[in-house]
Amino acid sequence: MSFSVPPSSADLLAAGPAPTADMLAADVSEFHVVLTGDRPTGSLRLGHYVGSLQSRVALQHHVQQTVLIADLQALTDNSGRPAHVAEHIESVALDYLAVGIDPSLCTITVQSHLPALAELTMLYLNLVTVARLERNPTVRAEIASRGFERDIPTGFLCYPVSQAADITAFRATVVPVGDDQLPMIEQANEIVRRVNRLTNTSVLPECRALLSNTPRLPGIDGRKASKSLGNAIPLTATHDEIVALVQAMYTDATHLRVNDPGHVDGNVVFAYLDAFDPDVEAVCELKMHYERGGMGDSLLKRRLIDVLEETIAPMRDRRVMFARDRALVHELLAAGNARSREITGGALAEVRRAFSLT
Amino acid sequence: MSFSVPPSSADLLAAGPAPTADMLAADVSEFHVVLTGDRPTGSLRLGHYVGSLQSRVALQHHVQQTVLIADLQALTDNSGRPAHVAEHIESVALDYLAVGIDPSLCTITVQSHLPALAELTMLYLNLVTVARLERNPTVRAEIASRGFERDIPTGFLCYPVSQAADITAFRATVVPVGDDQLPMIEQANEIVRRVNRLTNTSVLPECRALLSNTPRLPGIDGRKASKSLGNAIPLTATHDEIVALVQAMYTDATHLRVNDPGHVDGNVVFAYLDAFDPDVEAVCELKMHYERGGMGDSLLKRRLIDVLEETIAPMRDRRVMFARDRALVHELLAAGNARSREITGGALAEVRRAFSLT
């Protein structure tokens, strides 16, 4: 006779990769519910991998994690090109599968397939004033960067409320964000407290931010990586693309001859080696050598090409494999959507009950 | 052998009360889809009957009509008292049944039970700028009358978009409104045109307003009827309430003695007789007599009491009957919600398809 025993938390922790330093510092354990996600407006890049995808792959072994493909949020500033957003839903899903997000460990789901998110947003919109949303520093910065001025789509102004709906619908307790997104977490928790106070319940849990310690990966020209600048390395670049992009990478403008002492700070090649080279000690020695002089850029770049090829090759292979079987990808998304509809529908039902809306 | 034959449009027109003058003037035929509704924030009053309920009872024999209990919209300025809104859902449904809205002819449904409405709202919010909503004259007037100033709940600012979702989800072609609500219809049609243009389809139909010619029923003190002033007659007032309210009714301050000539204009009793007395000729004679002098207020008021009792008694009886069988009321609402979920879900699916969001 045999039993199927649910794994204990010790087993869970033993099963996957070790928790990241971020997770340990933030005391993220298997009791936490984590929600992350991306807007499907383009292919993901190495910067996304370093900044968040990598940590999601680690997190999936330790916590209950959902990755949300936020198509509704993408439409808040892409309403003129819905087909572009729609196309990138599958492409982002493929990127997730490519980096090793495992749908049996981590739910992948699509925002617009979860009606409870829209329903919760409608309820929460009544609990936040227009003035409060206009004061949100993240929204202000993004409005400025998009040049919306007075022509802000209402959905864009409201998206912090929609994010609060996402977070609370999944009962997320931990939300990995960049520090520029902290006002969003604050806004979500304000709504949580308001719902709980209004309904005299504790129907919703507050969440906290999981800030990454990983420095932001620069573009190959040292500027902020951005799709429009074309200075980022795609998550599943071909070998030739890797070579071309690394060859074009900025190093140190003062390092004219091999024997000149070079600068490591602000040197894009070292930023990438720091992010991807598993041999930390060797990178440290390279840095010292480079600073002393006598180390050529071409040698460095050859090393980085090898390191990136090693990082990217398995992702590329997995992406090709899944891209061949689109029916499977749709099936995985459908399963994730079904599971998420149950979870978010449950949360909505509880909020409705708290508001006597039965 | 017998067949159940669906009624032809001629049968439909023959079956019920004659179309109202409003309907004929607006060329409302059986091909139209009509959406009306109320916010469940209190019991309905005779003013609602004259202004809209009466015409809904007539319309239900001629067109496909849905009456929406707009609980989500009620919450946009009642977020602090969700239980109050929730309680009035049933009470408004009872009022509908009391006045003779027949669920077999006209769908009664509850807004928050139709997820497609929230989902369409989320999509439409991206198509309307904040500045456009702030310019909406109806919203401006309502913001002023509620004293919101800068503390406007975001849901309140957004409610024209939510109404556009309601209208389009039911594919309504005719929406009965007061003239103060015309900007709402304009806003809805703007969204319809924007969706059709963006998706290069004609997925959504435009709608038009059905303006009532019926004058607004004043409060018993001659001012605008309002719950807070307590100057309105409840839809299902008891006989004693009718007597007390009619006795307190303003007539003509200059009409001190029976033999004095009296004024008909601005005389609340005559406004009510005009609205409810079926014997138009007799009312006309009364008016002439009153203006000549020799007609006492008490005689007039006795007539009005009888007229109102005759109008209200059957409503009161029906309301008592349905209130005794709350399970039936819930069943009727559940059936209306199920039917409406199908209709609105179908419209949402088509809009999603047009936006490639499948």
Interface residues (C-beta under 8 A of the other chain):
Chain A: D71 L72 L75 T76 D77 S79 G80 P82 A83 V85 A86 E87 S112 P115 A116 A118 E119 T121 M122 L123 L125 N126 L127 V128 T129 V130 A131 L133 R150 D151 I152 P153 T154 G155 F156 L157 C158 V161 S162 L198 T199 R352 F355 S356 L357 T358
Chain B: D71 L72 L75 T76 D77 S79 G80 P82 A83 V85 A86 E87 S112 P115 A116 A118 E119 T121 M122 L123 L125 N126 L127 V128 T129 V130 A131 L133 R150 D151 I152 P153 T154 G155 F156 L157 C158 V161 S162 L198 T199 R352 F355 S356 L357 T358
